[in-house]
Amino acid sequence: MNLKIAVNNNDHIQGNLSASIELVEYGDYQCPHCGHAYPIVKSLQKKLGDKVKFIFRNFPLQEIHPDAVNAAIAAEAAALQNKFWEMHDIVFEHQNHLDSKHLIAYAEKIGLNVAQFENDFTNETLIQKIEHDFEGGIRSGVNGTPSFFVNGLKYQNSWEEEPFLNYLSSI
């Protein structure tokens, strides 16, 4: 399957914008498999350096992960204060504590204006962004999390670090 919505200015992008490897993850902040993949992706980024740019898109599976949508909203609200990646990281590092009380504490911990964060939490545009990510994932053949796309093609092999690094290094 191909990535149906190309990486664009609405995405959260980390790394070298002109990197030869474009790694897109559709993820759910409450998913234990995404939690397992989180340090693997961090390690891949460190090892591949400027060769990779990483894009995270929201794919909250709210039927089985009731706090996933609020965690995604928290990350998007943090993005309005230019702290998406900080919230992304802290949420994955504490994915068993994603209730609103903890999300507000994380916002404070990463230096957000908490009043603005709480106000932005009800911003309909953020929910639309999450739904847009989700719909793009469905159109691209995502049926579980995490799902990875490498240079626009769905990656269907092991995303454990060694095989994933070997694959990415061969590009």
N, C-alpha and C positions, 0 to 999 in steps of 0.2 A: 504494500500500500504506500501511496505517496502522501506527503503532508499537503493537505488541501488549501490551507491558508499559509502563505509564505510568511516568513519572519518579517516583521514590520515595526514601525515606530510605536505601536501599541504594546509591544512585547517588552518584557524585562530581560535585558541582555547583559551578561557578565562576560568580560574578557575582550579579546582583540576583535573589533568589529569586522576586520578583513581576514579573519582566520580561515584556514583551509578546511577546518572541521566545524560544522555547525551542528551542535547537539541540542535537540529540543526534548524536554521531558514534559509529559502530561502527568501531573501528580496530584495527590490528595494528602493534605497535611496530617490527617489522622491515620492513614494507611500504614500498617506495620512494614509492608514491603517497601514503601517509599521511604520510611524511616531507615530501613536497612540500606537502601540505595543512596541516601543522602551523603554519608561519609565516603562512599565509593566515588560519587560524582566529584566531591571536593578533592579527593586524591587524584582523580583523573585530570582535573583542572590544574592541579599543582604540577603533575608530571608532564603534562602536554604543554603547559604554559601558553605562549602566544599562538600556538597552533589550533587552539579551540576557543570557540565562543559558546556559551551556555545560555539557553533560553528556558525559563520555567513557565509553563502554562497550567492554569487551574483545571482540575478535573475531579471535583469533590464528589465522592460516592455517598451522598447524604443518606441513602437508605440504610447503609451499614455503618456509616461514620457520621453520627449526628452533629459532631462539632466541626466537621470539615469545612462547611460553608462559612461559618463564623471565622475560622482560622484564615480562610482565603480572603474574606472581607478585611480582616485585620492586616494582612499583608498588603492588600491593595490600598487600604487607608494609610498605611505607613508609606506607601509609594508616593502619596500626595505630599509627603514631607521629605521625599528623597531618601527614604530608609527602607525600601522594599526588601533588599537583600539582608539587612540586619534583622527584620522581622521574620523573613523566610527562614533564616538560620535558627533564631531563637525558638521559633515554633517547632521546627523539626527536632531541635535538641530537647524539647519538653513536650513531645507530642501526646503524652498521657495527661496533660493538664491544659486543655484548650477551652475551658469555660470562660465566660466573659471577665470574671474577676482576674484570672491569670493573664488573659490577653491585655487587659489594662495595665497590669503590673509589668508585662513585657514592654508595652509601649513606653512606660515610664523608664524602664531600665535602659532602653536603647536611645533615650533622649528625645522622645517625641513630645510635642505639645499635646498633653493628654486631653485637654478640653476639645481641641480641634480633632484629635483622633476619635473621641467619643461622638462628636458631631458628625464626622465623616463616615462613621460606622453605619449611618442610616442613609447615606448617599446612594440613590438609585443607580447612578452611573457605575458604581463599583460592582453592584449586583449584575448589571448588564455586561460588564467586562468579563466577569466570571462565567456567565451564561454563554457569552460569545466564545470564550476559550473552550468551554465544555462542548458546545455545538461543533466547533472546528475539530475537536478531538473525535467526536462521533463520525463526522464526515471523512476523517482520515483513517478510520478503522480502529480507533482506540476502543477497547472493550474491557480494560482493566488497568490498574496502576501498579507500578509506574510503567508507562509506555514511552519508549525512546524513538526518536527519528534522527538519523545521521545524514546530513546533507540532503534532506527532503525525503529519504526513504525509511520506512519503518524497520527498525532494528529488531530482529526476532531471535537472536541468539542470547546466550547467557550475559547478564549484566553484572555478574560477579567481577571483581576488579581485574584479575589477570586476563581472562579471555576478552573482556571489553577493551582493556588497554591494548592488547595485541591487535585487535581489530582496528581500533582507532589509529594506532601507530602505523598501520599499513596503508592508510589513506594518503 
